[in-house]
Each structure stands twice: as structure tokens, then as C-alpha cells.
Amino acid sequence: MTDLSTDPLIQGYRRFRAHQWPEARQAYERLASVGQTPHTLFLACSDSRADPALIFDAAPGDLFVVRNVANLVPPYQPDGGLHGVSSALEFGVKALKVSRIVVMGHALCGGVQAMRSESGAAGLDFVEAWVDQGRPTVKRALQSCGHDHNEVQVSEEAIVKLSLENLRTFPWIAEREAAGELTLTGLHFGIADGALRVLGPDGEFHPV
């Protein structure tokens, strides 16, 4: 059994309980009573350095967060299979009725780095098939970008755009966006410099 006196998770919980819980208690009690009503569904990478709640200083109940390797959204495919991302999207949009979906990529993404490689990830049962869905997009993006572009960043931006495209294959997302009830946003976060850039109507990412 883990020694609770040295467990970093328990230590973190105790700091939370001592310093944050007194101020946040009423908000948690309200969320427990009336339920969650997040305004944004956030699709982000599982990378431990890119935490949406921390980056956006979000309060409990603000964000419905979905995270996976390389912030990927597979296309709409209601085939009876087990689709974790799609089920989260469906719950967020249909049940929670979020008004915004954000896809955030980030610098130094290991999943996107794997997409730039032709060789697979040896010994990994699930990662290879997952990142393989982004390889054609990354390849096209690198072929079309100029030599003066940062190929790593271009790859990461291309996956954000792919996920946004795939979001629009979900009919109940496309319908709500067309009706002005749902906004889709693409972001890219810099790990080293903390800089955030947003995808504009011109198809380019710009500093906020």
C-alpha cells in the first residue's frame, strides 16, 4: 500500500482541502445540488503539460473536458462500437447543451510527432492505430508548407484543423453550428512560452 504521508496525490489533495476548498465549497455544493452546466466542451491532448482548466483559469463546472492522445476527433461513425470521444461529444452537446467546442493542440506533442514518422510505435497495442488516423493529414500539411515554416508547429496545427473538420461530420454538431447555437474554436498552446494562438477565418493561427 502507498505511504499516504509521502503520496504526492494525497499531499496535493490536502493542500486543496486546506487552501482552496474553503473558498470553493459553496460552488461545489451548488454543483452537487443543481448539476453541471459547463459552457464549453474542451477537446485537448492528454499531455500532462497542457491542462485546459489550469491554462484558462476555469472554475469547477465551467469546462466539460475530453482528453486523448493528440487531441483527435475521429469522424462520425455510429456503428455500435465503443467510441469514447464520440460519446463524450454526444453527451456534451445533446445533454449538457454546451455553446462552444474548443479543440486545443499544443507544442511538443508526442502524438503528432509520431504521425510525422513512417515507423510504428513498437510494443504499443493501441497508440499506433490511434495516431495513424492523423498521418495523411500531417503528410499533406508538410508537403504544402514552405521551407521557412516550422514543420513541428505546422503538423500540430494540421491536427487541430482535422479535428474541427471531423467535428462537423457529426450531424447534431453541424446543425447547431449552422443555427448559431454552437461555436467551434481551434487553439494552439505553447508549452515553453505559454503563448496561445487561435485559428482565424483565414485558416491561420494568430496570437490572442
C-alpha positions as CSV (number, residue, x, y, z in Angstrom):
1,M,0.0,0.0,0.0
2,T,1.2,3.5,-0.8
3,D,2.5,5.5,2.2
4,L,-0.1,8.3,2.4
5,S,2.3,10.6,4.2
6,T,4.5,10.8,1.1
7,D,1.9,10.1,-1.7
8,P,2.1,13.3,-3.9
9,L,-1.6,12.9,-4.8
10,I,-2.7,12.8,-1.2
11,Q,-0.4,15.7,-0.4
12,G,-2.0,17.7,-3.2
13,Y,-5.5,16.8,-2.0
14,R,-4.6,18.0,1.5
15,R,-3.3,21.3,0.1
16,F,-6.6,21.6,-1.9
17,R,-8.7,20.9,1.1
18,A,-6.8,23.3,3.3
19,H,-6.4,26.2,0.9
20,Q,-8.9,26.0,-1.9
21,W,-11.9,24.1,-0.5
22,P,-13.0,26.7,2.0
23,E,-13.4,29.3,-0.8
24,A,-14.8,26.8,-3.4
25,R,-17.1,24.9,-1.1
26,Q,-20.2,26.8,-1.9
27,A,-19.6,26.4,-5.6
28,Y,-19.2,22.6,-5.2
29,E,-22.3,22.4,-3.1
30,R,-24.2,24.2,-5.8
31,L,-22.9,22.0,-8.5
32,A,-23.8,18.9,-6.4
33,S,-27.3,20.3,-5.9
34,V,-28.2,21.6,-9.4
35,G,-25.8,19.6,-11.6
36,Q,-23.2,20.8,-14.1
37,T,-23.9,23.4,-16.8
38,P,-20.5,23.8,-18.5
39,H,-20.4,26.5,-21.2
40,T,-17.6,24.8,-23.2
41,L,-16.7,21.3,-24.3
42,F,-12.9,21.2,-24.4
43,L,-11.1,18.6,-26.6
44,A,-7.4,18.6,-25.6
45,C,-4.4,16.3,-25.6
46,S,-3.7,14.1,-22.6
47,D,-0.2,15.6,-22.3
48,S,0.3,16.5,-18.6
49,R,1.8,19.9,-19.6
50,A,-1.4,21.2,-21.3
51,D,-4.2,21.2,-18.7
52,P,-7.1,23.3,-20.0
53,A,-8.6,24.1,-16.6
54,L,-5.2,25.5,-15.4
55,I,-4.4,27.4,-18.6
56,F,-7.8,29.1,-18.8
57,D,-8.2,29.6,-15.0
58,A,-11.5,27.8,-15.2
59,A,-13.7,27.2,-12.2
60,P,-15.3,23.8,-11.4
61,G,-18.3,23.3,-13.7
62,D,-17.0,25.6,-16.4
63,L,-15.5,23.1,-18.8
64,F,-16.5,19.6,-19.9
65,V,-13.1,18.2,-20.8
66,V,-12.3,15.4,-23.2
67,R,-8.6,14.5,-23.5
68,N,-6.8,11.9,-25.6
69,V,-3.5,11.4,-27.4
70,A,-3.0,14.3,-29.9
71,N,-6.4,15.9,-29.3
72,L,-8.0,13.9,-32.1
73,V,-11.7,13.7,-33.0
74,P,-12.5,10.7,-35.2
75,P,-15.2,11.2,-37.8
76,Y,-18.9,10.4,-37.1
77,Q,-19.3,6.7,-37.2
78,P,-22.4,5.3,-35.4
79,D,-21.5,1.6,-35.9
80,G,-22.3,0.3,-32.4
81,G,-18.6,0.2,-31.5
82,L,-17.0,1.7,-28.4
83,H,-16.3,5.4,-29.2
84,G,-15.1,7.3,-26.2
85,V,-14.6,10.7,-27.8
86,S,-17.9,10.5,-29.8
87,S,-19.9,9.5,-26.7
88,A,-18.4,12.5,-24.7
89,L,-19.2,14.8,-27.6
90,E,-22.8,13.5,-27.8
91,F,-23.3,13.9,-24.0
92,G,-21.8,17.4,-24.0
93,V,-23.7,18.7,-27.0
94,K,-27.1,16.9,-26.6
95,A,-27.4,16.5,-22.8
96,L,-25.3,19.4,-21.4
97,K,-26.0,21.7,-24.4
98,V,-22.7,23.4,-24.4
99,S,-22.5,26.5,-26.5
100,R,-18.9,26.0,-27.6
101,I,-16.5,23.3,-28.6
102,V,-12.8,24.0,-28.4
103,V,-10.0,21.9,-29.9
104,M,-6.6,22.8,-28.4
105,G,-3.4,21.4,-29.8
106,H,0.0,22.2,-28.2
107,A,3.7,22.4,-28.8
108,L,5.9,19.4,-28.5
109,C,3.0,16.9,-28.9
110,G,4.3,13.4,-28.8
111,G,1.3,12.0,-30.6
112,V,1.7,14.4,-33.5
113,Q,5.5,13.7,-33.6
114,A,4.6,10.0,-34.1
115,M,2.4,11.0,-37.0
116,R,5.4,12.5,-38.7
117,S,7.2,9.2,-38.5
118,E,6.6,6.4,-41.0
119,S,7.7,3.7,-38.5
120,G,5.2,2.5,-35.9
121,A,5.4,2.5,-32.2
122,A,6.8,-0.9,-31.2
123,G,5.1,-2.7,-28.3
124,L,2.1,-0.4,-28.1
125,D,-1.3,-2.1,-28.6
126,F,-3.5,0.9,-29.1
127,V,-1.4,4.1,-29.8
128,E,-0.3,3.2,-33.3
129,A,-3.8,2.7,-34.7
130,W,-4.9,5.9,-33.0
131,V,-2.2,8.2,-34.3
132,D,-2.4,6.6,-37.7
133,Q,-5.6,8.4,-38.4
134,G,-3.7,11.7,-38.4
135,R,-0.8,10.6,-40.6
136,P,-2.3,11.5,-44.0
137,T,-3.3,15.0,-42.8
138,V,0.2,15.7,-41.4
139,K,1.9,14.4,-44.5
140,R,-0.2,16.7,-46.7
141,A,0.4,19.7,-44.4
142,L,4.2,19.2,-44.6
143,Q,4.2,18.8,-48.3
144,S,2.3,22.1,-48.8
145,C,4.2,24.2,-46.3
146,G,7.2,26.3,-47.3
147,H,10.8,25.7,-46.0
148,D,10.5,28.8,-43.8
149,H,7.8,27.2,-41.7
150,N,8.2,25.3,-38.5
151,E,7.3,21.7,-39.6
152,V,6.6,20.7,-36.0
153,Q,4.1,23.5,-35.5
154,V,2.6,23.0,-38.9
155,S,1.9,19.4,-38.0
156,E,0.3,20.3,-34.7
157,E,-1.9,22.9,-36.3
158,A,-3.0,20.5,-39.0
159,I,-4.3,18.1,-36.4
160,V,-6.4,20.8,-34.8
161,K,-7.9,21.6,-38.2
162,L,-8.5,17.9,-38.8
163,S,-10.4,17.5,-35.5
164,L,-12.5,20.6,-36.4
165,E,-13.3,19.1,-39.8
166,N,-14.3,15.8,-38.2
167,L,-16.5,17.5,-35.6
168,R,-18.6,18.9,-38.5
169,T,-19.3,15.3,-39.7
170,F,-21.5,14.9,-36.6
171,P,-24.9,16.0,-37.8
172,W,-26.1,17.3,-34.5
173,I,-22.9,19.4,-34.3
174,A,-23.1,20.7,-37.8
175,E,-26.8,21.6,-37.4
176,R,-26.3,23.5,-34.2
177,E,-23.3,25.4,-35.7
178,A,-25.3,26.3,-38.7
179,A,-28.1,27.6,-36.5
180,G,-25.7,29.7,-34.5
181,E,-26.2,27.7,-31.3
182,L,-22.7,26.2,-31.2
183,T,-19.3,27.7,-31.9
184,L,-16.2,25.7,-32.9
185,T,-12.8,27.1,-32.0
186,G,-9.3,25.9,-32.7
187,L,-6.3,26.8,-30.4
188,H,-2.6,26.0,-30.1
189,F,-0.8,26.4,-26.8
190,G,3.0,26.8,-26.5
191,I,4.5,24.7,-23.7
192,A,7.7,26.7,-23.3
193,D,6.4,30.2,-23.7
194,G,2.8,29.9,-22.6
195,A,1.6,31.6,-25.8
196,L,-1.9,30.9,-27.0
197,R,-2.9,31.2,-30.7
198,V,-6.4,31.0,-32.2
199,L,-7.4,29.7,-35.6
200,G,-8.8,32.6,-37.6
201,P,-11.2,32.6,-40.6
202,D,-8.2,32.8,-42.9
203,G,-7.1,29.3,-41.8
204,E,-4.1,30.6,-39.9
205,F,-3.3,30.6,-36.2
206,H,-2.9,34.1,-34.7
207,P,-1.7,35.2,-31.2
208,V,-4.5,36.2,-28.8
